[in-house]
């Protein structure tokens, strides 16, 4: 049997030129070296991939937001256009209703204005009645009432209503020779046509005047023939 020397412990083999303390770190280094380098490369690649994914996600979200913004802008523009059309339509209807109301009021006043006109023609528009009548006519004119219809103007069936008809030699077209009731208009709206008496040119007047020179020429030719016969001793007697 081999006797062991007291206090002697076996130590692992140590390469020449190395201290015993270096054995443990060198033994541990092969285990940690490759694993540590691989882990660091993986950790360096992972953040780059995450950044690309985040950028792609943000770009997609930005595109969605832009699309939604374009749709909302189009909706707002369409709503604004509809509102403007509604305002114009309401304003146009309001003006139309106002004009109709004023026209109806002025239509009811026309008989009163006719009475004032007849009183003025007969010289009965005097005193306080004259002031009231003139004030009423002024108010009606301010509201837009216009009177039309004068003697001697050509007859227009769109604004005149012929109640009497006659012929006159001194007119060349259908003419208003008397205003029985004046016409009234409000703006471009004719409230009442002017009621008039019209006269037309005398039938055949131009034809008679045109035939007169021919008759005179025929008479002249006949007289000239008679004088010539007299100079030649008259017509031969059989």
PAZAPA-4460 file (N, C-alpha, C; in steps of 0.05 Angstrom, whole numbers, plus 32768, in hexadecimal, padded with zeros to 4 digits):
% residues 238
    n_x    n_y    n_z   ca_x   ca_y   ca_z    c_x    c_y    c_z   seq   type   mol
   8011   7FE8   8000   8000   8000   8000   8011   8018   8000     1      X     A
   8007   802C   7FF3   8016   8045   7FF1   800D   8058   8006     2      X     A
   801E   8062   8014   8017   8074   8029   8015   8091   801E     3      X     A
   8001   809E   8026   7FFD   80BA   801D   800B   80CD   8030     4      X     A
   8017   80E0   8023   8026   80F3   8033   8012   8107   803F     5      X     A
   8012   810A   8059   7FFF   811D   8065   8003   8139   805A     6      X     A
   7FEB   8147   8055   7FEC   8163   804C   7FF0   8166   802E     7      X     A
   7FF0   8150   8020   7FF5   8152   8003   7FDA   814E   7FF5     8      X     A
   7FD2   8161   7FE4   7FBA   8160   7FD4   7FC0   8161   7FB7     9      X     A
   7FB2   8151   7FA7   7FB6   8150   7F8B   7FA9   8168   7F7E    10      X     A
   7FB7   8174   7F6B   7FAE   818B   7F5C   7FAC   8185   7F3F    11      X     A
   7F99   8191   7F31   7F97   818C   7F14   7FB0   8195   7F05    12      X     A
   7FB2   8188   7EEE   7FC9   818F   7EDE   7FC8   81AC   7ED5    13      X     A
   7FDE   81B9   7ED7   7FDF   81D6   7ECF   7FF3   81D8   7EB9    14      X     A
   7FED   81E5   7EA3   8000   81E8   7E8E   8019   81F7   7E98    15      X     A
   802D   81F0   7E8B   8046   81FD   7E93   8045   821B   7E8D    16      X     A
   8050   822A   7E9E   8050   8247   7E9B   8037   8255   7EA5    17      X     A
   8024   8246   7EB1   800B   8251   7EBB   800A   824D   7ED8    18      X     A
   7FFE   825F   7EE6   7FFB   825D   7F03   7FE2   824C   7F09    19      X     A
   7FE1   8241   7F20   7FCA   8231   7F27   7FB0   8241   7F27    20      X     A
   7FB1   825B   7F2D   7F99   826B   7F2E   7F8C   826E   7F12    21      X     A
   7F9C   826B   7EFD   7F92   826F   7EE2   7F83   8257   7ED8    22      X     A
   7F84   8241   7EE5   7F77   8229   7EDB   7F59   822B   7EDB    23      X     A
   7F4E   8236   7EF0   7F31   8237   7EF2   7F24   824B   7EDE    24      X     A
   7F2F   8263   7EDB   7F23   8275   7EC7   7F26   826B   7EAB    25      X     A
   7F3C   825D   7EA4   7F3F   8253   7E89   7F2C   823C   7E84    26      X     A
   7F28   822C   7E9A   7F15   8216   7E96   7EF9   8220   7E92    27      X     A
   7EF3   8236   7E9E   7ED8   8241   7E9C   7ED4   8251   7E82    28      X     A
   7EE9   825B   7E77   7EE6   826C   7E5F   7EDC   825E   7E47    29      X     A
   7EE3   8245   7E41   7ED7   8238   7E29   7EB9   8235   7E2B    30      X     A
   7EAF   8233   7E44   7E92   822F   7E46   7E83   8249   7E42    31      X     A
   7E8E   825F   7E4D   7E80   8279   7E4B   7E86   8288   7E31    32      X     A
   7E9D   8283   7E25   7EA5   8293   7E0D   7E92   8291   7DF6    33      X     A
   7E8E   8279   7DEA   7E7C   8277   7DD3   7E60   8280   7DD9    34      X     A
   7E56   8277   7DF1   7E3A   827E   7DF8   7E36   829C   7DFB    35      X     A
   7E4A   82A9   7E07   7E48   82C6   7E0B   7E48   82D5   7DF1    36      X     A
   7E59   82CE   7DDF   7E5B   82DC   7DC5   7E41   82D8   7DB5    37      X     A
   7E36   82C0   7DB5   7E1D   82BB   7DA7   7E06   82CB   7DB2    38      X     A
   7E05   82CD   7DCD   7DEF   82DC   7DD9   7DF1   82FA   7DD3    39      X     A
   7E0A   8304   7DD2   7E0C   8321   7DCB   7E04   8326   7DAF    40      X     A
   7E0A   8315   7D9C   7E02   8319   7D80   7DE4   8317   7D7D    41      X     A
   7DD7   8306   7D8C   7DB9   8304   7D8A   7DAC   831C   7D96    42      X     A
   7DB8   8326   7DAD   7DAC   833E   7DB8   7DB0   8356   7DA6    43      X     A
   7DC5   8357   7D96   7DC9   836E   7D83   7DB7   836C   7D6C    44      X     A
   7DAF   8355   7D63   7D9D   8352   7D4B   7D80   8357   7D53    45      X     A
   7D78   8350   7D6B   7D5C   8352   7D73   7D52   836F   7D72    46      X     A
   7D60   8384   7D7D   7D56   839F   7D7B   7D52   83AA   7D5F    47      X     A
   7D63   83A2   7D4C   7D60   83AB   7D31   7D46   83A1   7D24    48      X     A
   7D3F   8389   7D29   7D26   837E   7D1E   7D0D   838B   7D2B    49      X     A
   7D0F   8390   7D45   7CF8   839D   7D52   7CF4   83B9   7D48    50      X     A
   7D09   83C8   7D42   7D07   83E3   7D37   7CFA   83E3   7D1C    51      X     A
   7D01   83D0   7D0B   7CF5   83CE   7CF0   7CD7   83C8   7CF2    52      X     A
   7CD0   83B6   7D04   7CB4   83AF   7D08   7CA4   83C7   7D13    53      X     A
   7CB0   83D6   7D25   7CA3   83EE   7D30   7C9F   8403   7D1A    54      X     A
   7CB3   8407   7D09   7CB1   841B   7CF4   7C9A   8413   7CE0    55      X     A
   7C99   83F9   7CDA   7C84   83EF   7CC8   7C69   83F3   7CD4    56      X     A
   7C66   83EE   7CEE   7C4D   83F1   7CFB   7C44   840E   7CFC    57      X     A
   7C57   8420   7D02   7C51   843D   7D03   7C49   8447   7CE7    58      X     A
   7C57   843D   7CD2   7C50   8446   7CB7   7C34   843D   7CB0    59      X     A
   7C2C   8425   7CB7   7C11   841B   7CB2   7BFC   842C   7CC1    60      X     A
   7C02   8432   7CDA   7BF0   8443   7CEA   7BEE   845F   7CDD    61      X     A
   7C04   846A   7CD4   7C04   8485   7CC8   7BF3   8485   7CAE    62      X     A
   7BF5   846F   7C9E   7BE4   846D   7C86   7BC7   846C   7C8E    63      X     A
   7BC0   845D   7CA2   7BA4   845B   7CAB   7B9A   8476   7CB4    64      X     A
   7BAB   8485   7CC3   7BA3   849F   7CCD   7B9F   84B2   7CB6    65      X     A
   7BB0   84B1   7CA2   7BAE   84C3   7C8A   7B94   84BC   7C7B    66      X     A
   7B8E   84A3   7C78   7B75   849B   7C6A   7B5D   84A5   7C79    67      X     A
   7B5D   84A1   7C93   7B46   84AA   7CA3   7B43   84C9   7CA2    68      X     A
   7B5A   84D7   7CA2   7B59   84F4   7CA0   7B4E   84FD   7C86    69      X     A
   7B56   84F0   7C70   7B4B   84F7   7C56   7B2D   84F3   7C54    70      X     A
   7B24   84DC   7C60   7B07   84D7   7C60   7AF8   84EC   7C70    71      X     A
   7B02   84F3   7C87   7AF5   8507   7C98   7AF5   8522   7C8B    72      X     A
   7B0B   8528   7C7D   7B0C   8542   7C6F   7AF7   8543   7C59    73      X     A
   7AF5   852D   7C4A   7AE1   852C   7C34   7AC4   852F   7C40    74      X     A
   7ABF   8521   7C56   7AA5   8523   7C63   7A9F   8540   7C6C    75      X     A
   7AB3   854D   7C77   7AB0   8569   7C80   7AAB   857B   7C68    76      X     A
   7AB9   8578   7C53   7AB5   8589   7C3B   7A99   8584   7C2F    77      X     A
   7A90   856B   7C2E   7A75   8566   7C24   7A60   8571   7C36    78      X     A
   7A64   856F   7C50   7A51   857A   7C63   7A50   8599   7C61    79      X     A
   7A67   85A5   7C5D   7A67   85C2   7C5A   7A5A   85CB   7C41    80      X     A
   7A5E   85BD   7C2B   7A50   85C3   7C11   7A32   85C1   7C14    81      X     A
   7A29   85AB   7C21   7A0C   85A8   7C25   7A01   85BE   7C37    82      X     A
   7A10   85C7   7C4A   7A06   85DC   7C5C   7A04   85F7   7C4C    83      X     A
   7A18   85FC   7C3B   7A17   8615   7C2B   79FF   8614   7C18    84      X     A
   79FA   85FD   7C0B   79E3   85FB   7BFA   79C9   85FE   7C09    85      X     A
   79C8   85F4   7C21   79B0   85F7   7C32   79AC   8614   7C39    86      X     A
   79C1   8622   7C40   79BE   863F   7C46   79B4   864F   7C2F    87      X     A
   79C0   8649   7C17   79B7   8658   7BFF   799A   8652   7BF9    88      X     A
   7992   8639   7BFC   7976   8631   7BF6   7963   863F   7C09    89      X     A
   796A   863F   7C23   7959   864C   7C37   7957   866A   7C32    90      X     A
   796E   8677   7C2B   796D   8693   7C25   795C   8699   7C0C    91      X     A
   795F   8689   7BF8   794F   868D   7BE0   7931   8689   7BE6    92      X     A
   792A   8675   7BF5   790E   8671   7BFD   7904   8688   7C0E    93      X     A
   7914   8692   7C1F   790C   86A8   7C30   7906   86C1   7C20    94      X     A
   7917   86C6   7C0C   7912   86DE   7BFB   78F9   86DA   7BEA    95      X     A
   78F5   86C1   7BE0   78DD   86BC   7BD0   78C4   86BF   7BE0    96      X     A
   78C4   86B5   7BF8   78AC   86B8   7C0A   78A7   86D5   7C10    97      X     A
   78BC   86E4   7C14   78B8   8701   7C1A   78AD   870F   7C02    98      X     A
   78B7   8709   7BEA   78AC   8716   7BD2   788F   870F   7BCD    99      X     A
   7888   86F6   7BD2   786C   86EE   7BCE   785A   86FD   7BE2   100      X     A
   7863   86FF   7BFB   7853   870D   7C0F   784F   872A   7C07   101      X     A
   7864   8738   7BFF   7862   8754   7BF7   7850   8757   7BDE   102      X     A
   7853   8745   7BCB   7842   8746   7BB3   7825   8742   7BBA   103      X     A
   781F   8730   7BCC   7803   872C   7BD4   77F8   8745   7BE2   104      X     A
   7808   8752   7BF3   77FF   876A   7C00   77FA   8781   7BEC   105      X     A
   780C   8784   7BD9   7809   8799   7BC5   77F1   8794   7BB4   106      X     A
   77EB   877A   7BAE   77D4   8774   7B9E   77BA   877C   7BAC   107      X     A
   77B9   8779   7BC6   77A2   8782   7BD5   779F   87A0   7BD5   108      X     A
   77B4   87AF   7BD1   77B3   87CC   7BD2   77AC   87D8   7BB7   109      X     A
   77AD   87C8   7BA2   77A8   87D3   7B87   778D   87E1   7B84   110      X     A
   7776   87D5   7B8E   775D   87E4   7B8C   775E   87FF   7B9A   111      X     A
   776C   8801   7BB1   776E   881B   7BBE   777D   882F   7BAD   112      X     A
   7793   8825   7BA1   77A3   8837   7B8F   7792   883F   7B77   113      X     A
   7781   882E   7B6C   7770   8835   7B56   775C   884B   7B5E   114      X     A
   7751   8849   7B76   773F   885E   7B80   774D   8879   7B83   115      X     A
   7766   8877   7B8D   7776   8890   7B90   777B   889D   7B74   116      X     A
   7781   888C   7B60   7785   8896   7B45   776D   88A3   7B39   117      X     A
   7755   8897   7B3D   773D   88A2   7B33   7736   88BD   7B41   118      X     A
   773B   88BD   7B5B   7735   88D6   7B6A   7748   88EC   7B60   119      X     A
   7761   88E5   7B5A   7773   88FA   7B50   776A   8904   7B34   120      X     A
   7760   88F3   7B23   7757   88FB   7B09   773F   890E   7B0A   121      X     A
   772D   8909   7B1E   7715   891A   7B21   771A   8932   7B33   122      X     A
   7733   8936   7B3C   7738   894D   7B4D   772E   894B   7B69   123      X     A
   7729   8933   7B73   771E   892F   7B8D   7733   8928   7BA2   124      X     A
   774C   8928   7B9A   7762   8921   7BAC   776C   893A   7BB9   125      X     A
   775F   8942   7BCE   7765   895B   7BDC   7766   8957   7BFA   126      X     A
   7772   896A   7C08   7771   8969   7C25   7780   8952   7C32   127      X     A
   7775   8949   7C48   7782   8933   7C56   7782   8919   7C46   128      X     A
   776D   8915   7C36   776C   88FD   7C26   7784   88FC   7C12   129      X     A
   778C   8913   7C08   77A2   8915   7BF6   77BC   890C   7C04   130      X     A
   77C1   8915   7C1D   77D9   890E   7C2B   77DA   88F0   7C31   131      X     A
   77C3   88E5   7C39   77C2   88C8   7C3E   77C7   88B8   7C25   132      X     A
   77BB   88C1   7C0F   77BF   88B3   7BF5   77DB   88B4   7BEC   133      X     A
   77E8   88CB   7BEE   7804   88CD   7BE5   7816   88BD   7BF7   134      X     A
   7811   88BC   7C11   7821   88AB   7C23   781E   888E   7C1C   135      X     A
   7806   8885   7C16   7803   8869   7C0E   7811   8863   7BF4   136      X     A
   7810   8874   7BE1   781F   8870   7BC8   783D   886F   7BCD   137      X     A
   7847   8880   7BDF   7863   8881   7BE5   786C   8866   7BF2   138      X     A
   785C   885C   7C04   7863   8843   7C12   7863   882C   7BFE   139      X     A
   784F   882C   7BEC   784E   8816   7BD8   7866   8817   7BC5   140      X     A
   786F   8830   7BBE   7886   8832   7BAD   789F   8829   7BBB   141      X     A
   78A2   882F   7BD5   78B9   8825   7BE4   78BA   8807   7BE6   142      X     A
   78A3   87FB   7BE7   78A2   87DD   7BE8   78A9   87D0   7BCD   143      X     A
   78AB   87E1   7BB8   78B3   87D6   7B9E   789D   87D6   7B89   144      X     A
   7886   87E2   7B8F   7870   87E3   7B7B   7876   87F7   7B66   145      X     A
   7873   87EF   7B4C   7878   8800   7B36   7860   8801   7B24   146      X     A
   7858   8819   7B1B   7841   881C   7B09   784B   881F   7AEC   147      X     A
   783D   8813   7ADA   7844   8815   7ABE   782B   8816   7AAD   148      X     A
   782F   881E   7A94   7819   8821   7A81   7815   883F   7A7A   149      X     A
   781B   8845   7A60   7818   8861   7A56   780B   8860   7A3B   150      X     A
   77FC   8875   7A35   77EF   8878   7A1B   7805   887C   7A05   151      X     A
   7800   886F   79EF   7812   8871   79D8   7828   885C   79D7   152      X     A
   782C   884B   79EB   7840   8837   79EA   7835   881E   79DC   153      X     A
   7847   880F   79CE   783E   87F7   79C0   7830   87E3   79D2   154      X     A
   781D   87D5   79C8   780F   87C1   79D8   7820   87A8   79DB   155      X     A
   7823   87A0   79F4   7833   8788   79FB   7820   8775   7A0A   156      X     A
   7819   875E   79FF   7806   874C   7A0D   7810   8741   7A27   157      X     A
   782A   8742   7A2B   7835   8737   7A44   7831   8749   7A5C   158      X     A
   782D   8763   7A57   7829   8776   7A6D   7810   8787   7A69   159      X     A
   7802   8785   7A53   77EA   8794   7A4E   77D2   8781   7A4A   160      X     A
   77BB   878A   7A53   77A2   877C   7A4F   778F   878E   7A40   161      X     A
   7788   8787   7A27   7778   8797   7A16   775A   8793   7A1D   162      X     A
   774D   87A8   7A25   7730   87A7   7A2B   7720   87B4   7A15   163      X     A
   772B   87C5   7A05   771D   87D2   79EF   772F   87D1   79D6   164      X     A
   7722   87D0   79BF   7731   87CD   79A6   7724   87E0   7991   165      X     A
   7735   87ED   7981   772B   87FF   796C   7741   8801   7957   166      X     A
   773A   880F   7941   774D   8815   792B   7752   8833   7929   167      X     A
   776A   8839   7922   7772   8855   7920   7784   8859   7908   168      X     A
   7780   886E   78F8   7791   8871   78E0   77AD   887C   78E7   169      X     A
   77B1   8886   78FF   77CA   8893   7905   77DD   8881   7915   170      X     A
   77D8   8867   7916   77EB   8855   7924   77F5   8841   7910   171      X     A
   780D   8838   7914   781A   8824   7902   781C   8809   790E   172      X     A
   7815   8806   7928   7815   87EC   7936   7801   87ED   794C   173      X     A
   77FB   87D7   7958   77E8   87D6   796E   77F2   87E6   7985   174      X     A
   77E3   87FB   798D   77ED   880F   79A0   77D8   8812   79B6   175      X     A
   77E2   8818   79CE   77D1   881E   79E5   77C8   883B   79E3   176      X     A
   77AF   8840   79DE   77A5   885B   79DA   7798   8866   79F3   177      X     A
   7792   8855   7A07   7786   885E   7A20   778D   8849   7A36   178      X     A
   7793   8854   7A4E   779A   8843   7A65   7781   8843   7A77   179      X     A
   7773   882C   7A77   775B   882A   7A88   7763   8825   7AA5   180      X     A
   7776   8814   7AAA   7781   880F   7AC5   779F   880B   7AC2   181      X     A
   77AF   8819   7AD2   77CC   8816   7AD0   77D4   87FA   7AD9   182      X     A
   77EB   87F1   7ACF   77F6   87D7   7AD8   780A   87DB   7AEE   183      X     A
   780F   87C6   7AFD   7822   87C8   7B13   7833   87AF   7B13   184      X     A
   784D   87B3   7B1A   7860   879D   7B1C   7870   87A0   7B35   185      X     A
   7879   878A   7B40   788A   8789   7B57   78A4   877A   7B50   186      X     A
   78B9   8789   7B4D   78D2   877D   7B43   78CE   8774   7B26   187      X     A
   78D2   875B   7B21   78CD   874F   7B06   78B2   8741   7B05   188      X     A
   78A3   8743   7B1A   7889   8735   7B1B   7873   8749   7B14   189      X     A
   7862   8743   7B00   784C   8754   7AF8   7834   874D   7B0A   190      X     A
   782C   8760   7B1B   7816   875C   7B2D   77FB   875E   7B1E   191      X     A
   77FA   8772   7B0D   77E1   8776   7AFD   77E9   8783   7AE3   192      X     A
   77DF   8778   7ACC   77E5   8784   7AB2   77D6   879E   7AAF   193      X     A
   77E0   87B0   7A9E   77D2   87C9   7A99   77BB   87C3   7A86   194      X     A
   77A4   87CD   7A8E   778B   87C9   7A7F   7787   87E1   7A6D   195      X     A
   7787   87DC   7A53   778A   87F2   7A3F   7775   87EF   7A29   196      X     A
   7772   8805   7A1A   7763   8804   7A01   7778   8806   79EA   197      X     A
   7776   87F5   79D6   778A   87F4   79C1   777D   87FC   79A7   198      X     A
   778E   8805   7995   7786   880D   797A   7799   8800   7966   199      X     A
   778F   87F6   7950   779F   87EA   793B   779D   87FB   7922   200      X     A
   77B1   87F8   7910   77AF   8807   78F7   7796   8801   78E8   201      X     A
   778C   8815   78D9   7773   8812   78CA   7777   87FD   78B4   202      X     A
   7766   87E8   78B2   7769   87D4   789E   7767   87E0   7882   203      X     A
   7779   87D9   7870   7778   87E2   7854   7782   87FE   7850   204      X     A
   778A   880C   7864   7793   8828   7860   77AC   8829   784F   205      X     A
   77BF   8817   7854   77D7   8817   7844   77D2   880E   7828   206      X     A
   77BF   87FC   7824   77B8   87F2   7809   77AC   8808   77F8   207      X     A
   779A   8818   7804   778D   882E   77F5   77A2   8842   77ED   208      X     A
   77B4   8849   7800   77C9   885C   77FA   77DB   8852   77E4   209      X     A
   77DF   8838   77E3   77F1   882D   77CF   77E4   882C   77B4   210      X     A
   77C9   882B   77B3   77BC   8829   7799   77B8   8845   778C   211      X     A
   77BA   885A   779C   77B5   8874   7791   77C8   887C   777B   212      X     A
   77E2   8877   777D   77F4   887E   7767   77EE   886F   774D   213      X     A
   77E5   8856   7750   77DF   8846   7738   77C7   8851   772A   214      X     A
   77B2   8859   773A   779B   8864   772D   77A1   887F   7720   215      X     A
   77B3   888F   772C   77BA   88A8   7720   77C9   88A4   7706   216      X     A
   77DB   8890   7706   77EA   888A   76EE   77D8   8880   76D7   217      X     A
   77C4   8870   76DF   77B1   8866   76CB   77A1   887D   76C0   218      X     A
   7799   888F   76D1   7789   88A6   76C7   779A   88B8   76B5   219      X     A
   77B4   88BB   76BC   77C6   88CB   76AB   77C9   88BF   7690   220      X     A
   77CD   88A4   768F   77D0   8897   7675   77B7   8899   7665   221      X     A
   77A0   8898   7671   7787   889A   7663   7783   88B6   7657   222      X     A
   778A   88CB   7667   7788   88E6   765E   779B   88EB   7647   223      X     A
   77B4   88E1   7649   77C7   88E5   7634   77BE   88D8   761A   224      X     A
   77B1   88C1   761B   77A7   88B3   7603   7791   88C4   75F6   225      X     A
   777F   88D0   7606   776A   88E0   75FA   7776   88F9   75ED   226      X     A
   778A   8906   75F9   7796   891D   75EC   77A3   8915   75D2   227      X     A
   77AF   88FF   75D1   77BD   88F6   75B9   77A9   88F1   75A2   228      X     A
   7792   88E6   75AA   777D   88E1   7596   7772   88FB   758B   229      X     A
   7770   890F   759D   7766   8929   7594   777A   8936   7581   230      X     A
   7794   8933   7586   77A8   893F   7574   77A7   8932   7559   231      X     A
   77A3   8918   7558   77A2   890A   753E   7788   890C   7530   232      X     A
   7776   891B   753A   775C   891F   752D   7747   890C   7537   233      X     A
   774D   88FE   754D   7739   88ED   7559   773B   88D2   754C   234      X     A
   772D   88C0   7557   772D   88A4   754D   771F   88A2   7532   235      X     A
   7728   8890   7522   771C   888C   7507   76FF   8882   750A   236      X     A
   76EE   888E   74F9   76D2   8886   74F9   76CE   8873   74E2   237      X     A
   76C0   885E   74E8   76BC   884A   74D3   76AA   8854   74BE   238      X     A
***
